[in-house]
Amino acid sequence: MSTDAQRDFVILDAKPTDARLVANLRKTVAQHMTRQSGEGQWSATSTGADVRRQMRASHMLVAWQGEHVVGCVRLATVNSHSMSSAGFTPVSSALYVLGLAVAPDLRRIGIGRRLLDAAKDVARARRAQALWLDAYETQVGPFYERCGFRRVGPVDRRRTALVFYEWLVD
């Protein structure tokens, strides 16, 4: 892709009116991943109503290219009572990175990296001390490492190997 394509997108906080477009992007990404890897947890899709509920419960960022949603990511406040933080560096406040998605035909031009950079900015603004996430090792684990996340441990859930990653606020 040209460098113009790399700069031809902006990242903004999601609005409720973006929900349908975000749901459509997620559906496209889920279908692509299912074609690549077969049925799995990544095959699930969400509706506009699902996305609106997620927006109310978390902070969502959306990458736009013109009038098209080309990427998104969601940041949820970690509640130590509802999830295990074992393996992660102990901190008093962390955000969990969920649902990073980039349009399949626009991968490898920096959209995912820019979404994670924007997520880091949100973490700093909210005075969180870390971003935590899990990823399917064979699919995107190395990408997160290139974005400054550190692998902190594997977990095997229902025969699907996940790896935990963290980024500590500097």
Phi and psi restraints in degrees (value plus and minus 20) as a CYANA .aco file:
   2 SER   PHI     -95.3   -55.3
   2 SER   PSI     142.5   182.5
   3 THR   PHI     -86.6   -46.6
   3 THR   PSI     -44.1    -4.1
   4 ASP   PHI     -83.2   -43.2
   4 ASP   PSI     -61.6   -21.6
   5 ALA   PHI     -83.9   -43.9
   5 ALA   PSI     -54.4   -14.4
   6 GLN   PHI     -86.4   -46.4
   6 GLN   PSI     -51.5   -11.5
   7 ARG   PHI    -116.2   -76.2
   7 ARG   PSI     -27.4    12.6
   8 ASP   PHI    -106.1   -66.1
   8 ASP   PSI      17.5    57.5
   9 PHE   PHI    -167.6  -127.6
   9 PHE   PSI     134.3   174.3
  10 VAL   PHI    -148.2  -108.2
  10 VAL   PSI     133.6   173.6
  11 ILE   PHI    -135.1   -95.1
  11 ILE   PSI     107.0   147.0
  12 LEU   PHI    -152.5  -112.5
  12 LEU   PSI     139.6   179.6
  13 ASP   PHI     -84.5   -44.5
  13 ASP   PSI     119.3   159.3
  14 ALA   PHI     -90.9   -50.9
  14 ALA   PSI     128.6   168.6
  15 LYS   PHI    -138.8   -98.8
  15 LYS   PSI     135.5   175.5
  16 PRO   PHI     -73.4   -33.4
  16 PRO   PSI     -51.5   -11.5
  17 THR   PHI     -90.5   -50.5
  17 THR   PSI     -31.6     8.4
  18 ASP   PHI    -105.3   -65.3
  18 ASP   PSI     -29.7    10.3
  19 ALA   PHI     -76.8   -36.8
  19 ALA   PSI     -64.6   -24.6
  20 ARG   PHI     -83.6   -43.6
  20 ARG   PSI     -61.6   -21.6
  21 LEU   PHI     -87.7   -47.7
  21 LEU   PSI     -58.0   -18.0
  22 VAL   PHI     -85.0   -45.0
  22 VAL   PSI     -63.4   -23.4
  23 ALA   PHI     -80.9   -40.9
  23 ALA   PSI     -60.3   -20.3
  24 ASN   PHI     -84.1   -44.1
  24 ASN   PSI     -62.9   -22.9
  25 LEU   PHI     -80.1   -40.1
  25 LEU   PSI     -68.4   -28.4
  26 ARG   PHI     -79.3   -39.3
  26 ARG   PSI     -58.6   -18.6
  27 LYS   PHI     -83.4   -43.4
  27 LYS   PSI     -64.2   -24.2
  28 THR   PHI     -80.9   -40.9
  28 THR   PSI     -63.9   -23.9
  29 VAL   PHI     -86.1   -46.1
  29 VAL   PSI     -63.1   -23.1
  30 ALA   PHI     -81.4   -41.4
  30 ALA   PSI     -63.0   -23.0
  31 GLN   PHI     -84.2   -44.2
  31 GLN   PSI     -61.4   -21.4
  32 HIS   PHI     -82.5   -42.5
  32 HIS   PSI     -67.3   -27.3
  33 MET   PHI     -85.1   -45.1
  33 MET   PSI     -56.1   -16.1
  34 THR   PHI     -86.9   -46.9
  34 THR   PSI     -59.4   -19.4
  35 ARG   PHI     -83.3   -43.3
  35 ARG   PSI     -56.9   -16.9
  36 GLN   PHI     -95.6   -55.6
  36 GLN   PSI     -62.0   -22.0
  37 SER   PHI    -140.5  -100.5
  37 SER   PSI     -20.0    20.0
  38 GLY   PHI      64.0   104.0
  38 GLY   PSI     157.0   197.0
  39 GLU   PHI     -82.3   -42.3
  39 GLU   PSI     122.2   162.2
  40 GLY   PHI    -192.1  -152.1
  40 GLY   PSI    -193.2  -153.2
  41 GLN   PHI     -80.0   -40.0
  41 GLN   PSI     -45.4    -5.4
  42 TRP   PHI     -94.1   -54.1
  42 TRP   PSI     -28.1    11.9
  43 SER   PHI    -102.9   -62.9
  43 SER   PSI     -31.4     8.6
  44 ALA   PHI     -87.8   -47.8
  44 ALA   PSI     123.1   163.1
  45 THR   PHI    -138.4   -98.4
  45 THR   PSI     144.6   184.6
  46 SER   PHI    -148.7  -108.7
  46 SER   PSI     136.8   176.8
  47 THR   PHI    -116.0   -76.0
  47 THR   PSI     151.0   191.0
  48 GLY   PHI     -78.3   -38.3
  48 GLY   PSI     -58.4   -18.4
  49 ALA   PHI     -84.5   -44.5
  49 ALA   PSI     -59.9   -19.9
  50 ASP   PHI     -80.0   -40.0
  50 ASP   PSI     -66.1   -26.1
  51 VAL   PHI     -84.6   -44.6
  51 VAL   PSI     -61.0   -21.0
  52 ARG   PHI     -80.8   -40.8
  52 ARG   PSI     -61.1   -21.1
  53 ARG   PHI     -82.1   -42.1
  53 ARG   PSI     -62.1   -22.1
  54 GLN   PHI     -84.8   -44.8
  54 GLN   PSI     -56.7   -16.7
  55 MET   PHI     -83.1   -43.1
  55 MET   PSI     -57.1   -17.1
  56 ARG   PHI     -90.2   -50.2
  56 ARG   PSI     -50.5   -10.5
  57 ALA   PHI    -114.3   -74.3
  57 ALA   PSI     -27.3    12.7
  58 SER   PHI    -174.6  -134.6
  58 SER   PSI    -199.4  -159.4
  59 HIS   PHI    -123.7   -83.7
  59 HIS   PSI     102.3   142.3
  60 MET   PHI    -135.7   -95.7
  60 MET   PSI     117.5   157.5
  61 LEU   PHI    -133.3   -93.3
  61 LEU   PSI     123.3   163.3
  62 VAL   PHI    -148.1  -108.1
  62 VAL   PSI     113.5   153.5
  63 ALA   PHI    -115.7   -75.7
  63 ALA   PSI     107.2   147.2
  64 TRP   PHI    -133.2   -93.2
  64 TRP   PSI     119.6   159.6
  65 GLN   PHI    -144.2  -104.2
  65 GLN   PSI      83.1   123.1
  66 GLY   PHI      43.7    83.7
  66 GLY   PSI    -144.0  -104.0
  67 GLU   PHI    -117.3   -77.3
  67 GLU   PSI      -8.6    31.4
  68 HIS   PHI    -129.9   -89.9
  68 HIS   PSI     114.0   154.0
  69 VAL   PHI     -98.3   -58.3
  69 VAL   PSI     100.5   140.5
  70 VAL   PHI    -135.0   -95.0
  70 VAL   PSI     -23.0    17.0
  71 GLY   PHI    -190.0  -150.0
  71 GLY   PSI     138.8   178.8
  72 CYS   PHI    -179.5  -139.5
  72 CYS   PSI     140.0   180.0
  73 VAL   PHI    -174.1  -134.1
  73 VAL   PSI     130.7   170.7
  74 ARG   PHI    -143.1  -103.1
  74 ARG   PSI     121.4   161.4
  75 LEU   PHI    -142.2  -102.2
  75 LEU   PSI      97.9   137.9
  76 ALA   PHI    -130.7   -90.7
  76 ALA   PSI     118.6   158.6
  77 THR   PHI     -86.9   -46.9
  77 THR   PSI     111.4   151.4
  78 VAL   PHI     -94.6   -54.6
  78 VAL   PSI     105.9   145.9
  79 ASN   PHI    -127.0   -87.0
  79 ASN   PSI      88.5   128.5
  80 SER   PHI     -83.4   -43.4
  80 SER   PSI     -36.2     3.8
  81 HIS   PHI    -101.7   -61.7
  81 HIS   PSI     -42.2    -2.2
  82 SER   PHI    -127.6   -87.6
  82 SER   PSI     -26.4    13.6
  83 MET   PHI    -166.5  -126.5
  83 MET   PSI     130.8   170.8
  84 SER   PHI    -101.1   -61.1
  84 SER   PSI     115.4   155.4
  85 SER   PHI    -124.6   -84.6
  85 SER   PSI      -7.8    32.2
  86 ALA   PHI     -77.0   -37.0
  86 ALA   PSI     113.9   153.9
  87 GLY   PHI      77.2   117.2
  87 GLY   PSI     -46.8    -6.8
  88 PHE   PHI    -107.0   -67.0
  88 PHE   PSI     135.8   175.8
  89 THR   PHI     -82.8   -42.8
  89 THR   PSI     109.4   149.4
  90 PRO   PHI     -83.1   -43.1
  90 PRO   PSI     105.9   145.9
  91 VAL   PHI    -159.9  -119.9
  91 VAL   PSI     141.7   181.7
  92 SER   PHI    -105.5   -65.5
  92 SER   PSI     -38.5     1.5
  93 SER   PHI    -170.3  -130.3
  93 SER   PSI     105.5   145.5
  94 ALA   PHI    -160.3  -120.3
  94 ALA   PSI     135.4   175.4
  95 LEU   PHI    -134.7   -94.7
  95 LEU   PSI     120.6   160.6
  96 TYR   PHI    -120.2   -80.2
  96 TYR   PSI     107.7   147.7
  97 VAL   PHI    -103.5   -63.5
  97 VAL   PSI     104.9   144.9
  98 LEU   PHI    -152.2  -112.2
  98 LEU   PSI     126.1   166.1
  99 GLY   PHI      42.2    82.2
  99 GLY   PSI      14.7    54.7
 100 LEU   PHI     -83.2   -43.2
 100 LEU   PSI     103.4   143.4
 101 ALA   PHI    -160.0  -120.0
 101 ALA   PSI     116.3   156.3
 102 VAL   PHI    -151.9  -111.9
 102 VAL   PSI     117.1   157.1
 103 ALA   PHI     -71.2   -31.2
 103 ALA   PSI     108.3   148.3
 104 PRO   PHI     -74.0   -34.0
 104 PRO   PSI     -56.8   -16.8
 105 ASP   PHI    -100.0   -60.0
 105 ASP   PSI     -21.6    18.4
 106 LEU   PHI    -141.1  -101.1
 106 LEU   PSI      -0.6    39.4
 107 ARG   PHI     -95.6   -55.6
 107 ARG   PSI     137.7   177.7
 108 ARG   PHI      51.4    91.4
 108 ARG   PSI       4.2    44.2
 109 ILE   PHI    -141.0  -101.0
 109 ILE   PSI     -11.3    28.7
 110 GLY   PHI      84.4   124.4
 110 GLY   PSI     -18.1    21.9
 111 ILE   PHI     -86.5   -46.5
 111 ILE   PSI     -68.2   -28.2
 112 GLY   PHI     -80.4   -40.4
 112 GLY   PSI     -63.8   -23.8
 113 ARG   PHI     -82.3   -42.3
 113 ARG   PSI     -63.6   -23.6
 114 ARG   PHI     -86.4   -46.4
 114 ARG   PSI     -56.3   -16.3
 115 LEU   PHI     -82.7   -42.7
 115 LEU   PSI     -61.7   -21.7
 116 LEU   PHI     -88.6   -48.6
 116 LEU   PSI     -56.0   -16.0
 117 ASP   PHI     -82.1   -42.1
 117 ASP   PSI     -62.0   -22.0
 118 ALA   PHI     -85.4   -45.4
 118 ALA   PSI     -56.9   -16.9
 119 ALA   PHI     -82.7   -42.7
 119 ALA   PSI     -59.2   -19.2
 120 LYS   PHI     -83.3   -43.3
 120 LYS   PSI     -59.1   -19.1
 121 ASP   PHI     -83.0   -43.0
 121 ASP   PSI     -61.0   -21.0
 122 VAL   PHI     -82.9   -42.9
 122 VAL   PSI     -63.9   -23.9
 123 ALA   PHI     -78.5   -38.5
 123 ALA   PSI     -65.2   -25.2
 124 ARG   PHI     -82.2   -42.2
 124 ARG   PSI     -65.9   -25.9
 125 ALA   PHI     -82.9   -42.9
 125 ALA   PSI     -53.3   -13.3
 126 ARG   PHI    -109.3   -69.3
 126 ARG   PSI     -16.4    23.6
 127 ARG   PHI      39.4    79.4
 127 ARG   PSI       9.5    49.5
 128 ALA   PHI     -94.3   -54.3
 128 ALA   PSI     131.4   171.4
 129 GLN   PHI    -117.8   -77.8
 129 GLN   PSI     -29.8    10.2
 130 ALA   PHI    -179.8  -139.8
 130 ALA   PSI     136.2   176.2
 131 LEU   PHI    -132.6   -92.6
 131 LEU   PSI     111.9   151.9
 132 TRP   PHI    -139.1   -99.1
 132 TRP   PSI     131.1   171.1
 133 LEU   PHI    -179.4  -139.4
 133 LEU   PSI     146.3   186.3
 134 ASP   PHI    -147.3  -107.3
 134 ASP   PSI     131.9   171.9
 135 ALA   PHI    -167.5  -127.5
 135 ALA   PSI     134.2   174.2
 136 TYR   PHI     -97.7   -57.7
 136 TYR   PSI      96.6   136.6
 137 GLU   PHI     -73.5   -33.5
 137 GLU   PSI     -64.1   -24.1
 138 THR   PHI     -95.2   -55.2
 138 THR   PSI     -34.6     5.4
 139 GLN   PHI    -118.4   -78.4
 139 GLN   PSI     -75.5   -35.5
 140 VAL   PHI    -153.2  -113.2
 140 VAL   PSI     -17.5    22.5
 141 GLY   PHI     -71.8   -31.8
 141 GLY   PSI     -70.1   -30.1
 142 PRO   PHI     -79.9   -39.9
 142 PRO   PSI     -51.7   -11.7
 143 PHE   PHI     -79.9   -39.9
 143 PHE   PSI     -66.1   -26.1
 144 TYR   PHI     -83.7   -43.7
 144 TYR   PSI     -56.8   -16.8
 145 GLU   PHI     -83.1   -43.1
 145 GLU   PSI     -60.5   -20.5
 146 ARG   PHI     -85.6   -45.6
 146 ARG   PSI     -42.6    -2.6
 147 CYS   PHI    -111.1   -71.1
 147 CYS   PSI     -10.2    29.8
 148 GLY   PHI      75.6   115.6
 148 GLY   PSI     -14.7    25.3
 149 PHE   PHI    -106.3   -66.3
 149 PHE   PSI     129.0   169.0
 150 ARG   PHI    -130.8   -90.8
 150 ARG   PSI     112.3   152.3
 151 ARG   PHI     -89.0   -49.0
 151 ARG   PSI     108.2   148.2
 152 VAL   PHI    -138.7   -98.7
 152 VAL   PSI     -24.4    15.6
 153 GLY   PHI     133.7   173.7
 153 GLY   PSI     133.1   173.1
 154 PRO   PHI    -113.0   -73.0
 154 PRO   PSI     141.7   181.7
 155 VAL   PHI    -167.0  -127.0
 155 VAL   PSI     126.0   166.0
 156 ASP   PHI    -131.5   -91.5
 156 ASP   PSI      88.8   128.8
 157 ARG   PHI    -132.8   -92.8
 157 ARG   PSI      96.8   136.8
 158 ARG   PHI      29.3    69.3
 158 ARG   PSI      24.2    64.2
 159 ARG   PHI      48.2    88.2
 159 ARG   PSI      -7.8    32.2
 160 THR   PHI    -129.5   -89.5
 160 THR   PSI      93.1   133.1
 161 ALA   PHI     -94.1   -54.1
 161 ALA   PSI      98.7   138.7
 162 LEU   PHI    -131.8   -91.8
 162 LEU   PSI     132.5   172.5
 163 VAL   PHI    -145.9  -105.9
 163 VAL   PSI     115.4   155.4
 164 PHE   PHI    -109.2   -69.2
 164 PHE   PSI     122.2   162.2
 165 TYR   PHI    -152.8  -112.8
 165 TYR   PSI     133.1   173.1
 166 GLU   PHI    -161.5  -121.5
 166 GLU   PSI     134.8   174.8
 167 TRP   PHI    -149.6  -109.6
 167 TRP   PSI     103.6   143.6
 168 LEU   PHI    -116.7   -76.7
 168 LEU   PSI     114.2   154.2
 169 VAL   PHI     -82.5   -42.5
 169 VAL   PSI     113.7   153.7
